[in-house]
Amino acid sequence: MAEIHTLALEAMREKGTADAAALAVRAAGGDVDGTFLNAHQAVIPTWRQRDFSSVPLGTPYKWRGRVYKLWQQHDASLQPDWTPDNAVSLWDVCHSTDPAHAVPYQDPQGVRGLWQENECCIFDGHIWRCLVKDNAYGPAALPERWEDLGTVSES
């Protein structure tokens, strides 16, 4: 019985690794957007301290409930604080146009992470849809740039 369990776990790991690799190729090639990546977080690997020098740009990783794409190749093997949320020059956060996969509002990371038209976020218990492109302001700062889609529990 233990052998069957071990074989099943190995098969699941291999499938997960293959799914993650296939998604990474599509993301790096620009074939999928943030909406797709946020909807498929289950197959995206979690960021870990490692060398990203040979990882293709655009490869997705998840970190603390968000999906990020590699923006700049780098070696983080000796840099535990170069997480995607801290090393903003190295990573680009992914947003979603699907309210069901909206992420909590986060201020843009310089020019990366600007909110684009139709991208959705969660802010103050509501889901908001951005009405303009290249938006650096959240729903509280400039509510006229956002449409309130209702409370999170209503959507």
Backbone bond lengths (Angstrom), bond angles and torsions (degrees), N, CA, C in turn:
res aa  C-N    CA-C-N  psi(-1)  N-CA   C-N-CA  omega(-1)  CA-C   N-CA-C  phi
1 M - - - 1.455 - - 1.530 110.76 -
2 A 1.327 116.97 -42.35 1.460 120.42 179.87 1.520 110.97 -63.13
3 E 1.351 116.34 -34.07 1.457 120.15 179.70 1.525 111.13 -66.09
4 I 1.324 118.14 -40.77 1.466 122.39 178.05 1.527 109.52 -63.84
5 H 1.322 116.11 -42.28 1.461 121.18 178.59 1.534 110.28 -61.00
6 T 1.308 117.12 -44.84 1.468 122.18 179.39 1.526 110.74 -63.57
7 L 1.331 116.71 -44.05 1.463 120.66 178.13 1.529 111.73 -62.57
8 A 1.317 116.28 -40.97 1.464 120.40 178.88 1.526 110.85 -64.10
9 L 1.321 117.19 -43.48 1.464 120.73 178.05 1.522 111.72 -62.70
10 E 1.318 116.92 -42.24 1.467 120.81 178.34 1.527 110.66 -63.02
11 A 1.324 117.49 -41.88 1.464 121.45 178.94 1.525 110.66 -64.19
12 M 1.329 116.71 -39.98 1.460 120.51 178.59 1.530 110.95 -66.29
13 R 1.311 117.26 -41.20 1.475 120.64 177.91 1.524 110.94 -62.85
14 E 1.333 116.26 -43.89 1.463 120.36 179.34 1.521 110.91 -62.33
15 K 1.328 117.07 -42.68 1.470 121.60 178.60 1.519 109.97 -64.29
16 G 1.319 117.51 -44.59 1.462 121.13 178.83 1.516 112.05 -62.40
17 T 1.319 116.71 -41.61 1.461 121.19 177.98 1.525 110.62 -63.75
18 A 1.321 117.09 -42.94 1.466 121.23 179.33 1.527 111.06 -66.07
19 D 1.333 117.64 -42.39 1.470 121.40 178.21 1.527 110.79 -62.36
20 A 1.336 116.81 -43.78 1.468 121.11 179.61 1.525 110.58 -63.91
21 A 1.322 117.48 -41.46 1.466 121.35 -179.91 1.529 110.64 -65.06
22 A 1.325 117.13 -42.48 1.469 120.74 179.28 1.529 110.77 -64.10
23 L 1.317 117.28 -41.56 1.458 121.05 178.42 1.521 110.83 -66.19
24 A 1.324 117.19 -39.36 1.469 121.10 178.92 1.521 110.70 -61.23
25 V 1.322 117.60 -40.74 1.467 121.65 178.61 1.530 109.81 -63.52
26 R 1.317 116.82 -43.81 1.467 120.62 179.63 1.526 111.10 -65.14
27 A 1.344 116.82 -41.69 1.464 120.89 -179.37 1.523 110.69 -66.99
28 A 1.318 117.32 -45.21 1.467 121.28 -179.78 1.527 110.66 -64.56
29 G 1.316 116.91 -30.11 1.457 121.19 178.75 1.522 113.42 -82.54
30 G 1.332 116.48 -4.23 1.463 120.43 179.81 1.510 113.95 79.09
31 D 1.338 116.99 15.87 1.468 120.82 -177.72 1.524 113.70 -81.51
32 V 1.323 117.84 -14.52 1.464 121.54 -179.67 1.521 108.99 -130.22
33 D 1.323 115.72 150.30 1.463 120.21 -179.39 1.525 111.10 -107.60
34 G 1.319 115.57 -177.63 1.467 121.02 -178.95 1.513 112.82 -60.90
35 T 1.316 117.32 -34.01 1.467 120.49 178.26 1.521 110.13 -61.26
36 F 1.314 116.53 -47.79 1.466 121.12 179.19 1.526 110.72 -63.55
37 L 1.327 116.74 -44.65 1.462 120.05 -178.34 1.528 111.50 -64.30
38 N 1.318 117.41 -41.92 1.464 119.55 178.02 1.521 111.70 -64.46
39 A 1.317 116.73 -34.36 1.469 120.70 179.41 1.525 112.12 -73.45
40 H 1.331 117.34 -18.83 1.466 121.60 -177.15 1.531 112.54 -116.82
41 Q 1.330 115.70 32.51 1.466 119.84 -179.58 1.524 113.17 -56.01
42 A 1.318 117.02 -28.18 1.466 120.41 -175.82 1.526 112.40 -59.92
43 V 1.323 118.21 -27.73 1.470 119.97 -178.91 1.526 112.90 -102.85
44 I 1.323 116.51 2.91 1.465 120.14 179.04 1.525 108.64 -90.77
45 P 1.322 117.31 129.42 1.465 119.14 -179.16 1.525 111.85 -68.48
46 T 1.309 115.07 149.73 1.456 121.61 175.67 1.522 109.29 -77.43
47 W 1.338 116.12 137.30 1.454 120.62 177.81 1.514 109.31 -56.73
48 R 1.309 116.00 141.54 1.465 122.01 172.58 1.517 107.54 -142.46
49 Q 1.291 115.05 155.44 1.461 121.47 179.93 1.526 108.10 -64.30
50 R 1.334 116.34 118.08 1.460 121.61 -177.46 1.518 110.56 -166.92
51 D 1.307 116.52 -178.49 1.456 122.86 177.61 1.533 108.36 -91.17
52 F 1.317 116.37 118.44 1.459 122.28 179.70 1.536 110.90 -104.24
53 S 1.327 117.13 15.65 1.467 121.51 -175.15 1.523 113.62 -62.76
54 S 1.316 118.05 -30.64 1.460 120.18 -178.46 1.528 112.18 -111.40
55 V 1.319 117.33 9.02 1.468 121.24 177.82 1.533 108.02 -79.77
56 P 1.327 118.09 130.81 1.475 120.00 -179.32 1.533 112.18 -60.29
57 L 1.333 115.44 139.04 1.460 120.12 175.88 1.521 109.36 -58.44
58 G 1.318 116.23 141.47 1.458 121.33 -178.87 1.513 113.81 92.93
59 T 1.327 117.89 -6.39 1.465 120.84 179.36 1.532 109.05 -66.26
60 P 1.336 117.42 129.78 1.462 119.52 -176.85 1.534 113.46 -87.45
61 Y 1.316 114.19 147.41 1.469 123.62 171.60 1.518 106.73 -140.56
62 K 1.305 116.53 150.79 1.459 119.13 175.19 1.525 108.97 -106.25
63 W 1.319 113.95 149.39 1.456 120.53 -179.62 1.516 108.17 -154.77
64 R 1.321 115.58 120.99 1.473 122.72 177.47 1.529 112.62 51.04
65 G 1.328 115.57 47.63 1.456 121.13 174.51 1.517 116.00 81.43
66 R 1.319 117.73 5.85 1.460 121.59 179.42 1.518 109.82 -124.06
67 V 1.320 115.19 155.04 1.459 121.11 175.04 1.522 107.67 -104.90
68 Y 1.325 114.94 133.09 1.456 122.64 177.48 1.524 108.56 -125.04
69 K 1.334 115.86 150.05 1.460 120.38 172.98 1.528 108.24 -110.87
70 L 1.320 114.79 142.94 1.456 120.11 178.14 1.522 109.20 -63.30
71 W 1.315 116.26 125.59 1.454 122.23 -177.97 1.526 111.13 -102.56
72 Q 1.338 115.11 -35.43 1.465 120.35 -178.56 1.525 108.85 -141.50
73 Q 1.315 116.02 128.50 1.465 119.57 178.04 1.526 109.22 -65.64
74 H 1.333 115.75 143.28 1.459 120.87 -176.33 1.521 109.89 -165.23
75 D 1.305 116.30 167.47 1.463 122.24 177.00 1.525 108.05 -110.01
76 A 1.310 116.47 107.46 1.469 122.10 179.58 1.523 111.18 -103.24
77 S 1.330 117.06 12.46 1.469 119.31 -175.77 1.520 112.58 -62.06
78 L 1.322 117.82 -25.67 1.468 121.07 177.55 1.528 111.51 -112.59
79 Q 1.325 116.34 14.25 1.471 121.45 -176.01 1.527 110.73 -124.72
80 P 1.315 119.04 80.17 1.464 119.89 -177.45 1.528 113.91 -64.68
81 D 1.331 118.12 -19.04 1.456 120.73 -179.31 1.529 112.93 -92.57
82 W 1.326 118.55 5.70 1.455 121.55 177.59 1.530 111.31 -87.46
83 T 1.293 116.04 42.02 1.463 121.29 177.25 1.529 108.75 -69.41
84 P 1.324 118.23 157.54 1.469 119.96 -177.58 1.531 114.25 -56.70
85 D 1.318 117.40 -31.94 1.463 118.74 -179.99 1.526 112.63 -78.15
86 N 1.321 117.78 -19.96 1.464 121.33 179.86 1.524 113.04 -100.00
87 A 1.296 117.48 -38.35 1.475 121.64 -177.20 1.522 108.89 -93.75
88 V 1.324 115.47 71.04 1.467 120.68 -171.02 1.526 113.39 -67.31
89 S 1.324 117.94 -18.79 1.465 119.20 177.76 1.531 111.67 -79.47
90 L 1.336 116.84 -9.93 1.461 121.19 -175.93 1.531 113.56 -106.07
91 W 1.322 116.91 -16.95 1.462 121.80 -172.34 1.518 111.45 -132.80
92 D 1.331 116.45 150.37 1.459 122.79 176.41 1.523 108.09 -120.24
93 V 1.317 116.93 126.91 1.459 121.52 -179.04 1.533 109.85 -77.05
94 C 1.322 116.73 144.23 1.468 121.75 179.81 1.524 110.28 -100.72
95 H 1.320 115.88 131.71 1.459 122.33 175.39 1.527 108.63 -106.83
96 S 1.325 116.26 168.94 1.458 121.63 -178.74 1.521 110.90 -127.51
97 T 1.322 116.80 142.64 1.460 121.16 172.57 1.526 111.37 -88.58
98 D 1.309 117.14 -7.76 1.467 122.64 179.75 1.526 108.77 -92.03
99 P 1.340 118.06 116.06 1.465 119.70 179.86 1.534 113.42 -55.77
100 A 1.325 116.68 -28.13 1.470 120.09 179.64 1.527 111.84 -67.58
101 H 1.319 116.82 -20.34 1.466 121.19 179.89 1.529 111.53 -117.95
102 A 1.328 115.52 24.53 1.461 120.03 177.79 1.525 109.37 -63.43
103 V 1.317 114.64 145.97 1.466 120.94 178.81 1.520 108.34 -111.69
104 P 1.326 117.59 157.63 1.461 119.37 177.41 1.527 111.05 -57.30
105 Y 1.333 115.61 142.75 1.462 120.02 -179.68 1.520 109.66 -58.47
106 Q 1.317 115.14 138.05 1.458 122.84 176.03 1.518 106.78 -138.10
107 D 1.335 116.35 134.18 1.459 119.07 175.68 1.520 109.35 -58.82
108 P 1.326 117.03 144.11 1.468 119.81 177.66 1.525 111.73 -58.60
109 Q 1.322 114.22 152.96 1.462 122.55 178.33 1.525 107.26 -99.43
110 G 1.311 116.22 79.92 1.461 119.23 -173.42 1.512 108.93 68.04
111 V 1.339 118.00 -131.37 1.465 120.70 178.36 1.522 111.29 -81.57
112 R 1.328 116.90 -17.48 1.462 119.48 176.29 1.525 108.38 -85.22
113 G 1.293 115.02 141.89 1.450 119.51 179.73 1.508 113.98 87.62
114 L 1.349 117.28 4.58 1.458 118.71 172.87 1.526 107.67 -59.96
115 W 1.299 116.45 139.84 1.453 120.63 -179.89 1.517 108.87 -79.46
116 Q 1.329 115.66 135.57 1.458 121.73 -178.05 1.530 109.97 -107.66
117 E 1.299 115.01 161.44 1.460 121.12 -179.87 1.529 110.48 -53.61
118 N 1.315 116.14 132.29 1.469 126.66 178.55 1.529 114.81 79.55
119 E 1.326 118.51 -3.72 1.469 119.13 175.76 1.527 109.09 -75.05
120 C 1.326 114.83 145.53 1.460 120.73 -174.01 1.520 111.22 -113.88
121 C 1.330 113.97 148.34 1.456 119.77 175.96 1.520 109.32 -140.32
122 I 1.302 114.48 166.47 1.460 121.49 173.59 1.520 106.48 -108.21
123 F 1.325 115.70 128.07 1.457 120.45 178.61 1.521 108.61 -148.66
124 D 1.304 115.90 128.70 1.463 122.47 175.83 1.533 111.95 54.11
125 G 1.337 115.92 41.32 1.459 121.09 176.83 1.511 115.61 78.00
126 H 1.342 117.54 4.75 1.459 122.07 -179.78 1.534 109.69 -121.29
127 I 1.321 114.65 156.80 1.464 120.48 171.52 1.521 106.70 -98.70
128 W 1.323 114.76 132.13 1.463 121.81 -177.53 1.528 109.80 -121.96
129 R 1.343 116.05 143.15 1.460 121.86 175.80 1.533 107.67 -112.55
130 C 1.328 115.21 129.10 1.460 121.06 179.94 1.528 109.58 -71.91
131 L 1.323 116.50 136.37 1.461 121.83 -176.50 1.525 113.83 -102.53
132 V 1.333 117.34 -7.13 1.470 120.88 -177.02 1.518 109.80 -133.40
133 K 1.332 116.18 163.49 1.463 119.46 176.94 1.527 109.90 -91.12
134 D 1.317 115.34 156.38 1.466 122.76 177.12 1.524 112.67 54.06
135 N 1.313 116.97 46.33 1.455 123.49 -176.75 1.531 110.59 -87.90
136 A 1.313 116.18 120.46 1.467 121.42 179.39 1.522 111.84 -99.74
137 Y 1.329 117.70 2.52 1.465 120.81 -174.17 1.521 110.73 -118.24
138 G 1.310 115.17 139.08 1.450 121.48 -179.00 1.513 113.13 -83.18
139 P 1.322 116.16 176.17 1.461 121.38 -178.48 1.529 114.21 -58.46
140 A 1.318 118.29 -31.88 1.466 119.71 179.83 1.524 111.24 -75.35
141 A 1.331 116.98 -37.35 1.464 121.01 -175.89 1.528 112.12 -75.03
142 L 1.322 117.16 -44.96 1.469 121.77 -179.86 1.531 109.17 -138.57
143 P 1.326 116.88 77.75 1.474 119.09 -175.88 1.525 113.51 -62.67
144 E 1.329 118.42 -21.26 1.467 119.72 179.13 1.523 112.27 -69.17
145 R 1.322 117.75 -12.23 1.469 121.34 176.55 1.527 111.94 -92.09
146 W 1.315 116.77 4.76 1.458 121.79 -175.72 1.519 110.64 -134.70
147 E 1.321 115.96 148.53 1.458 123.38 173.20 1.523 107.80 -109.13
148 D 1.329 116.58 125.91 1.464 122.20 178.07 1.532 107.94 -79.37
149 L 1.334 116.34 115.32 1.473 121.15 -179.64 1.519 112.80 -91.15
150 G 1.325 116.98 -0.06 1.465 120.81 178.05 1.514 111.14 113.12
151 T 1.307 113.90 176.36 1.449 119.04 -178.56 1.521 110.27 -69.59
152 V 1.311 115.23 156.30 1.461 120.66 -177.94 1.519 110.37 -56.31
153 S 1.314 118.39 -39.80 1.472 120.85 -177.92 1.529 112.20 -72.39
154 E 1.346 118.69 -21.16 1.456 121.38 179.18 1.511 112.79 -80.07
155 S 1.312 116.86 -25.45 1.472 118.32 -171.58 1.497 113.33 -81.83
